[in-house]
């Protein structure tokens, strides 16, 4: 998808994937797809990894990015939302990610009727 094939109010761009989030225009973004697929894990190499995005031109930096060619659920493109970051230590981020994964596993067990 190139800029000429986007709806008139959207602009194309390129974002950088970092372990802190999806970086575009000096802001960080995140989405459930990125979390689910472990895009921000410290052990993942991010050397100049880029992703194609689209954004509404009304606000800059935008509040949301459409991740072109990344599908969320079904055929809908994944949408990343702007996150307000402060500097956090790796240990804090790892602890948060561990709690998030634990909650996900617990929710899956509860929804499938299994108890542990």
C-alpha positions, 0 to 999 in steps of 0.5 A, spaced: 500 500 500 502 506 498 500 513 499 496 514 493 492 508 495 490 511 502 484 514 503 485 522 502 485 523 510 490 518 511 498 519 510 503 513 509 509 513 513 515 508 516 515 507 524 521 504 527 520 498 532 524 498 538 523 494 545 520 500 548 514 500 543 513 502 536 516 509 535 514 514 530 514 522 530 518 522 537 512 518 540 511 511 542 505 506 540 503 499 542 497 494 540 495 488 542 498 484 536 505 487 538 504 485 545 501 478 543 507 477 539 512 479 543 515 485 539 518 489 545 521 483 548 528 485 550 531 479 547 528 480 540 533 484 535 531 490 533 536 493 528 533 498 524 526 494 524 521 498 520 514 497 519 509 501 514 504 505 517 498 510 516 496 515 520 490 521 520 493 528 518 489 532 523 493 531 529 501 530 529 503 526 532 497 522 531 494 518 537 493 512 532 497 508 527 494 503 522 499 498 521 499 496 514 499 489 512 499 487 520 492 484 521 489 484 528 483 479 528 480 477 522 481 482 516 482 488 520 488 492 520 492 492 527 491 499 530 497 502 535 495 507 540 499 512 542 502 511 549 505 516 554 512 513 556 516 515 562 523 512 562 523 505 566 528 500 568 528 494 564 527 490 571 520 494 571 518 493 564 520 485 565 516 485 571 510 488 568 510 483 562 510 477 566 504 480 570 501 481 563 502 474 561 500 471 568 493 474 567 493 472 560 494 465 562 489 465 568 484 468 563 485 463 558 484 457 564 478 460 567 475 461 560 476 454 558 473 451 565 480 449 567 482 450 574 489 450 577 
